[in-house]
Amino acid sequence: MASFVSFALSSGRRAALVCLCLPLALAAGAAFAQDAANYPDKPVKIIVPFPPGGAADMFARMVGQKLSDAWGNRQPVVIDNKPGAGGVIGTDAAAKAPADGSTFLMVTIGHAVNPYMYAKLPFDTKADLVPVGVVAQVPSIVVASPSFKGKTLKEVIDMAKAKPESLQYASSGVGTTSHVGAALIESMTGIHMIHVPYKGAAPALQDVMGDRVALSVDIITSSLPLVQSGKLVPLAITGSKRSPKLPDVPTVAEAGVPGYEFVSWYMLLAPAKTPKPVLEKVNAELRRMVTMPDFKARIEDTGGEVASMTLKQSSDYLDAEFVRWGKVVKERNIKAD
C-alpha cells in the first residue's frame, strides 16, 4: 500500500511538473516565433574572417545586400572583415557573439581544416557555430607556367612519382584552399611534392607564372583571368564536371585521378544558440536569392555555381567536410605555422 501511495505521489508530482513546464515551453516557442516574425529588429553583421576583396568577402557582400533588400531595409546588414590566423580571429569573434541573429560568419574550406590543423583553438568549431546555408561552390584550376615541361596533369603526376619531392607547388598559405586542394591530389595519388606557402594568391601565382614553382591549385575566381590572358596554363579543373568558362580543360578525375572532386564552398554560419526560427528564416532567404537571375549570374561570372541547401542539408554537408579534411590533414601531416 505504501509503495502504491509513493508511486501515486511521484506520478502526481510528474503531472504537476508537466502542467507547469508545458505552458513555459509553449511560451518559449511562441516567443521564438515572434522573434522570427519581427526579425531583424537590430543591425545585422556578417563577419568575414579574411581581408576585403577575396571571394568570401564578395559573396558576403552579395548576401548582405540581398538580405537587406528582402527585409525592406529595416535594419542595415554590415560586413565586418576580421582577417588573421587563417580565419581563426574572425571565427572566434563570431563564436563568442550574442546568439540572437545579429551576427553571422562567412566561411570556406578552412573552417573544416582548422580544427585538425591547429593544436588548440579558442573556440569549439563544431559546438559553438551552426550552419545556416551554403551560398556558392567554386572549383579551382590546376595551373602551371607556359614554359613548364609538364603539359598535362598526368605528366605532372608521373614526374612526381619518378622523383619524389622534386616538384614544388605554391599556395596562398598553410591550410588554404590552394594548399588542401593540392594535398588531396597528393593523398589520392601517393605522390610527394614540396609545399611552398605564400601570403596570398597574388605572390603565389606570380612565382608559378615565372616558373619558379611548378604549379598551384588556385580558385578559379583569381586564376581564370591569368589563364585567359595566356599567363598561366590550365591543366585540370577540380570540380566534378568541366567548367563552362574552360570547356576544353579536363577535370582532375578525367586527367588521371579517378574520384577526385574538390570545390571551395562558401557557407554562412551563426552562433550555436541562435533561435531556430531565425535560422530557418535566413536559410529561406538564402535559398530564395540563389534563384534570382542577377545573383546567380554574378556567381557564375566568377566561375562558380550557386548552392541551395536546407538547414539539415547544410549541417550534413559540413559534417562530411569535417570527416574528409580531417583525414587529409592527418595523412599529409598539415600543421599551422
N, C-alpha and C positions, 0 to 999 in steps of 0.2 A: 504493500500500500504506500509505504514511504517512498519507494522508488518511483511509483506512478505519480505521486504528488510532485516529487522532484522534477520528473520529466515534463509534467504539465506546467510547472512554473517556468522551466527553462524554455519550453515551447512558447509560453506567453511572453517571455522576455524577447524571444526572437521575433515574434509577431509585432511586438511593440517597436522593436528596432526597425523592422521593415516599414512599419507605418510612419516612423519618424524620418527614415532615410529616403523613402520614396519621394516625398514632396521636395526634399532638398535636391535629389538627383534631377527631378523634373525641372526644378527652378534653375539649376545649373545649366541644363540643356537648353532651356528657354533663353537664358542669359547669353549663351554662346551663339544661339541662333539670332538673337537680337544684335549681338556684336557683329555678326556677319552681315546682317541686313544694313546696318549703319556704317559698315566698314568701307573705306578708311575714314576715321574721324580725327586723324592726326597725320602729319607728313610721313611719307614712306621713304625708306632709304634702301638702296641696293648697293651693298659693299662689293667692290671688285678687288680681289687681292693681288692685282697686277697693275702696272703703270697704265696711264691713258694711251690710247692708240692701237692697242692689240685687239685680237678677235673677241676676247672675253669682255673687254670694255665696250667694243662696238655693239655686241649683242645685248649687253646690259642696258645700254642707252636706247636701243630699239625697243626692248621690252618695257623699259620705264616710260617711254613716250606713249606706247600703246595702252599701258595700264592707266596712265593719266587721262588719256582720251576716253577710255571705257568708263572711268569714274566721273566723267564730266568736269575734270579739272578741279574737283572739290578740294583735293589736297595735292601738294606737289610730290613728285617722285624724283628724288635726287640720287645721283650716282656718287659714291664715296670711294675713291681709289685709295687703297691701303696696301701698297706693294711691300715686298720684302720676305726673305727666308722661304722662297719657293711657294708663297701663298699662305704661309703659316700665320703671319701677323694679321692679315685681314680676316682669315678664318677664325682666329682666336677672338677677334673683336665681335664677329657675328655670333659665335657660340655663347658669348657672355652677355649678349644684348637682351633687352626685355623680350619675352616671348608673347608679344601682343599684336603681331602682324605689322609692326612698324619697321622691321629690319629683315632684309633678305640678303643672300650671298650668291654670287655667280661663280661657279667653279668649273674646272675641267678635269682631265685625267689625273693631274697631280693630286687631287683630293683623294683618289683611290690608291695612290702610290705612297704618299707621305706617311701614313701610319706604319708602313713596313720599312720605310727608308730612314726615318728618324728614330733614334733610341728612345726619345721621350718627347711628347708634345704637351703643350699647356692646356689641352682640351681632349675630350674623348670624341674622336672623329665620328664614330658610329652612334654614340648615345646622345651627343649634345646637339646634333643637327639632323634634320629630316628633309627628304626630297620634296619639292613642290612640283617640279616638272622639268622635262628635258626640252630645251629650246631648239637646238640645232646639232647636227652631226657633220663633221668636216674631215674629209680624208687628207692624207699627206702625200707627198711625192718623194720617191727616192731619186735624188738629183746628184749629178756629177758635173765636173768641168767638161767642156767640149774637147779638151785635149787629153782627158783621162783615157787610158788604154782599155778599160773595161766598158764595152758599148752596150751590154745588156746586164740585167741583174744576175742571170745565170753565170755569166763570165766573172762578175764580181765575186759571187759565192765560190766558184771554182778557184779563183785566185786566192781567196781567204782560206780555203781548205788546203791548198797546196803549200801555203806559207802562213801558218797561224800567226796572228798579231803583226802581219806585215802591212795591213791596211788600217787607216785611221778614219773615223767618222766624227763629224762635227755636230754639236748640239747647242741649244740655247742655254743649257745649264743642266746640272745634275737633277734627274727626276722630271725633267720637262717632257713635253710631247715628243720632241725630236730625239730625246735620249731613249725613252722607253719604246718608241716605235722601232728603232734600230735594235734595241736589246731583244725585242720579240723576234726579229729576224734571226739574230744570233741563237736565241733559245730554240727556235724551231728547226734550224739547220745544223746546229752544233758547231758553227764557226766561231772564231775568236778574233775580234778586231779591237783596236785601241780607241777608247772613247776620249774625245777632246772637247771638254765643255767650254763654252764661251758665255759672255754676259749679254745674251740676247741673240736673236736670229740674224740681225744685220752683220755683225762681225763673223759669225759662223759661216754664213753663205759667202761672204767676201773671200774667205780662205778656200772655200770649195771652188769658187769661180777662178781663183788664182792657182788651182791645182796643188795647193799646199796641204790639203786634206782630201782624201779620196771621195767622200760622199757625205750626204746628210739626208735624213728622213724628215723633211720640213713640211709644215702645214701648207696646204695649197693656197691659202689666202696671202701668204707672203712670198712663196716661191713661184707662183704662176706668172706674174709679170716678168720675172727674170727668165723663165722658160720661154715665154712668148717673144722676148727680145733676143733670144739666142745665147744668153749669157750662161745659162745652165741647160744641161741635157736631162730630160726625164727618162728614168729607167723603168719605173713602175709606179702605179697608183696603189695606195694601201687599202682602199675600200674593197667591198665585196664585188663591186662592179666598176666598169670603166667610167671615167668622168666625162660628162658632156663637153667639158672645156678642153679635154685632151682625148678624143675618142680613139686615136691610134695608139695610145700608150696602154700596154697591158697592165692588169692588176698584178700585185706581187704573187698571188696564187697562180695566175697564168704564167708568170715569168719564172717559176721554179720552186715556189714554196707553197705546196698544196695546203689548203685550210687556213692560210693566213688571212686575217682581216683586222684592220686597225683604223679606227676613226677617232678623232678628237671630239668629245661631246661637251656640250655646254649646258649645265644644269643649274636651276635655281633651287637653293636650299633655304631653310628657315630654322630658327632656334627650336629645339625639340618639343617644347611645351606650348608652342603656338596652337591656339584652338583649331580643331579640325575643320569646323565650318569655314574659317578664314582660309585655311589651306585649300579647301575644296573650291572656294570662290576664286582664288588666284589661279589655281590649276585650270579651272574652266576658262578663264580669260586667256591663259597661255595656249590652250587647245583651240580657242577661237581665233586668236591672232595669226596662227600658222596657216589658216585658211584665207587670210587676206592677201590679195594679189600683190600689193606693194611690199608687204613684209616678206612674203615667200620669194619674190623676185630679187629682193636685196640680198637675202641669204644665198640664193642660187648664184648671184653675180660673183660672190666670193669663192664659188666652187663647192659650197656646202649644200646641205639639204635640211629642210625644216623637219622637226620631230614632234609627234603628238602622243603623249602618254598620260594615263590617269595617275593618281597618287600611288596606287598599288603597283602599276607597271613601272613607274619611275623608281620606286623602292626596290623592286625585284631587279631592275636593270643595274642599279648602283651596287646591290649586294653581289651580283655576278661579277662586276668590275673589281670589287674588293678581292674576290677569290682569284680572279685572273691575274691581277697585277701583284698580289702578294706572292704568287708562285714565281713570276718573272723576277721580282726584286730579290727573292731568295736565291734563285738559280744563278743569276748574274752577279750576286753579291753587291747590289747597288746600295751605297750609303751616302748620306748627306755629307757635304764638305764640312 
